[in-house]
Amino acid sequence: MKDVVIGFLGCGNVGGGVWKLLEDFQKELAHRDNLRIRVKKVLVRDVNKSRTCAVPRELLTTDVSEIINDPEISIVVEFMGGEQPATEYMIRALRAGKTVVTANKVAVALNWHRLQAAAQETNVGLYYEASVCGAIPIIDTLNHSLQANRIHYLMGIINGTTNYILSRMYDKGEDYNAVLEDAKRLGLAEPNPASDVEGFDAAYKLSIMSSLAFHARIPFSKVYVEGITHVTAMDIACGKEMGYVLKLLAIAKRDGDSIEVRVHPTFIPTEHPLAQVNGSFNAVYLHGHACQEMMLQGRGAGDMPTASAVVGDIIHASIADVHVHPTFANKADADATLAFEDNWRSRYFVRISAVDKPGVLAKVAGWFAQENVSIATMMQKGSVEDGRVPLIFITHEAPEKAMQAALAAFDPAICTVDSMIRVEK
Ligand SMILES: NC(=O)c1ccc[n+]([C@@H]2O[C@H](COP(=O)([O-])OP(=O)(O)OC[C@H]3O[C@@H](n4cnc5c(N)ncnc54)[C@H](OP(=O)(O)O)[C@@H]3O)[C@@H](O)[C@H]2O)c1
């Protein structure tokens, strides 16, 4: 029997789940893997706080050195969250020769190069499956199973909070703010949901996933980020009528050395595989030159789904003979040979309020045409209000900058642009 002694940094939602899963799984671990995993110390902020798991009070500490300097502890499992002090604690643990397992997307996305260098210095492991999409094994899939592929693109619904909000807005026609407040009440959104609804949570995860998919460091700072805070029930209803579902998509595409990485609300056709991914579920749809299209779907958050990924990593780390690291040069900045494309091509959904007079449509078509943007579909929604009528256009594919220039040319005396949302096939 192999005895593995581990230390926790944090014991909140995820830490509590990991504690419970390790307890629940002891028999299988012993029988199946010949492993006995024991948690020796648990770092928290407040040792007197009540906890959802049965961690004994005497294991709790507020002094990280008790874990990092303990020679018996060989694996440090981090679920404190935030960039600091989590990153510095993990680097100290790695330098002390301990393998690190983390669920922390912010620390990995921003400091991956430093964490990996520290792990390689002392020949230990760095495992981060839970940092992206909870229970979905996307990191392992990209790191191992799909190594023989040139990944052309991946598109993901990788934030459960925004997917829950958008799914409810789509199903019930509710307003953004009402659904957000309900999501907070149900524990599906944080009291401060900014990182989720403004798209940053998805952008951290996209930085990690796209780096693995493209075998090159894709820094978080290169990801275009737009959240869902401006999305209206009206946009969603119009899209629905035209056969589209709105999702917050994380999109990464590679064409030679040209890379696009972006997170923004996106309309996709109702028959797209990602259109069926609703509520708090996550999914990643990707295309590789050999594997072709595939989609991974599952629970992207929650104590037990996330614990599933963390404990999987702990088991791997405990039995691995050699720890595997990504092979690309893991630096703070992107490789100079890569070009980050901000003039990507997309189709566009544009909703305007136009004065109800003859000749207005011709003017609008003219502003689009000046930038070579051609209209694929047009729809009038509702009736005239204050002398203006809502019109919706879906364009053919056009460069982003041409689209922005076309919209900038719209004369507010004739029509105002109420929303512009990108559309993917
Ligand atoms: N929640 C999810 O569904 C989920 C899913 C995937 C990944 N993650 C990631 O997992 C990590 C943890 O999330 P969570 O929801 O479990 O957070 P949480 O419930 O807020 O738990 C954080 C834990 O870390 C401790 N902690 C925080 N800062 C500390 C500090 N400076 N010193 C000592 N202890 C500190 C807290 O101590 P106290 O208990 O004493 O306050 C708490 O036990 C985050 O990186 C998150 O992004 C979460």
Ligand as a Chemical Component Dictionary entry (heavy atoms), coordinates in Angstrom:
data_LIG
# 
_chem_comp.id                   LIG 
_chem_comp.type                 NON-POLYMER 
_chem_comp.pdbx_formal_charge   0 
_chem_comp.three_letter_code    LIG 
# 
loop_
_chem_comp_atom.comp_id 
_chem_comp_atom.atom_id 
_chem_comp_atom.alt_atom_id 
_chem_comp_atom.type_symbol 
_chem_comp_atom.charge 
_chem_comp_atom.model_Cartn_x 
_chem_comp_atom.model_Cartn_y 
_chem_comp_atom.model_Cartn_z 
_chem_comp_atom.pdbx_ordinal 
LIG N1  N1  N 0  -16.925 26.672 -6.713  1  
LIG C1  C1  C 0  -16.835 25.991 -7.856  2  
LIG O1  O1  O 0  -17.809 25.397 -8.329  3  
LIG C2  C2  C 0  -15.529 25.939 -8.591  4  
LIG C3  C3  C 0  -15.422 25.177 -9.772  5  
LIG C4  C4  C 0  -14.173 25.074 -10.409 6  
LIG C5  C5  C 0  -13.087 25.752 -9.900  7  
LIG N2  N2  N 1  -13.234 26.516 -8.771  8  
LIG C6  C6  C 0  -12.071 27.206 -8.261  9  
LIG O2  O2  O 0  -11.730 26.658 -6.995  10 
LIG C7  C7  C 0  -11.179 27.657 -6.158  11 
LIG C8  C8  C 0  -11.950 27.709 -4.820  12 
LIG O3  O3  O 0  -13.303 27.974 -5.059  13 
LIG P1  P1  P 0  -14.362 27.815 -3.863  14 
LIG O4  O4  O 0  -15.703 28.040 -4.485  15 
LIG O5  O5  O -1 -14.124 26.579 -3.118  16 
LIG O6  O6  O 0  -13.976 29.088 -2.946  17 
LIG P2  P2  P 0  -14.400 29.358 -1.424  18 
LIG O7  O7  O 0  -15.629 28.591 -1.076  19 
LIG O8  O8  O 0  -14.413 30.833 -1.263  20 
LIG O9  O9  O 0  -13.195 28.743 -0.578  21 
LIG C9  C9  C 0  -11.944 29.351 -0.478  22 
LIG C10 C10 C 0  -11.187 28.723 0.684   23 
LIG O10 O10 O 0  -9.874  29.226 0.727   24 
LIG C11 C11 C 0  -9.599  29.785 2.009   25 
LIG N3  N3  N 0  -8.787  30.978 1.779   26 
LIG C12 C12 C 0  -9.014  31.975 0.886   27 
LIG N4  N4  N 0  -8.051  32.905 0.949   28 
LIG C13 C13 C 0  -7.205  32.503 1.917   29 
LIG C14 C14 C 0  -6.017  33.041 2.468   30 
LIG N5  N5  N 0  -5.493  34.189 2.028   31 
LIG N6  N6  N 0  -5.378  32.347 3.442   32 
LIG C15 C15 C 0  -5.891  31.182 3.891   33 
LIG N7  N7  N 0  -7.016  30.615 3.410   34 
LIG C16 C16 C 0  -7.665  31.277 2.437   35 
LIG C17 C17 C 0  -10.930 30.099 2.647   36 
LIG O11 O11 O 0  -10.808 30.047 4.053   37 
LIG P3  P3  P 0  -12.086 30.247 5.032   38 
LIG O12 O12 O 0  -12.952 29.048 4.780   39 
LIG O13 O13 O 0  -11.540 30.268 6.408   40 
LIG O14 O14 O 0  -12.728 31.527 4.597   41 
LIG C18 C18 C 0  -11.805 28.981 2.064   42 
LIG O15 O15 O 0  -11.700 27.840 2.859   43 
LIG C19 C19 C 0  -11.207 28.954 -6.963  44 
LIG O16 O16 O 0  -9.973  29.108 -7.636  45 
LIG C20 C20 C 0  -12.310 28.692 -7.987  46 
LIG O17 O17 O 0  -12.134 29.436 -9.191  47 
LIG C21 C21 C 0  -14.419 26.615 -8.112  48 
# 
loop_
_chem_comp_bond.comp_id 
_chem_comp_bond.atom_id_1 
_chem_comp_bond.atom_id_2 
_chem_comp_bond.value_order 
_chem_comp_bond.pdbx_ordinal 
LIG N1  C1  SING 1  
LIG C1  O1  DOUB 2  
LIG C1  C2  SING 3  
LIG C2  C3  SING 4  
LIG C2  C21 DOUB 5  
LIG C3  C4  DOUB 6  
LIG C4  C5  SING 7  
LIG C5  N2  DOUB 8  
LIG N2  C6  SING 9  
LIG N2  C21 SING 10 
LIG C6  O2  SING 11 
LIG C6  C20 SING 12 
LIG O2  C7  SING 13 
LIG C7  C8  SING 14 
LIG C7  C19 SING 15 
LIG C8  O3  SING 16 
LIG O3  P1  SING 17 
LIG P1  O4  DOUB 18 
LIG P1  O5  SING 19 
LIG P1  O6  SING 20 
LIG O6  P2  SING 21 
LIG P2  O7  DOUB 22 
LIG P2  O8  SING 23 
LIG P2  O9  SING 24 
LIG O9  C9  SING 25 
LIG C9  C10 SING 26 
LIG C10 O10 SING 27 
LIG C10 C18 SING 28 
LIG O10 C11 SING 29 
LIG C11 N3  SING 30 
LIG C11 C17 SING 31 
LIG N3  C12 SING 32 
LIG N3  C16 SING 33 
LIG C12 N4  DOUB 34 
LIG N4  C13 SING 35 
LIG C13 C14 SING 36 
LIG C13 C16 DOUB 37 
LIG C14 N5  SING 38 
LIG C14 N6  DOUB 39 
LIG N6  C15 SING 40 
LIG C15 N7  DOUB 41 
LIG N7  C16 SING 42 
LIG C17 O11 SING 43 
LIG C17 C18 SING 44 
LIG O11 P3  SING 45 
LIG P3  O12 DOUB 46 
LIG P3  O13 SING 47 
LIG P3  O14 SING 48 
LIG C18 O15 SING 49 
LIG C19 O16 SING 50 
LIG C19 C20 SING 51 
LIG C20 O17 SING 52 
# 
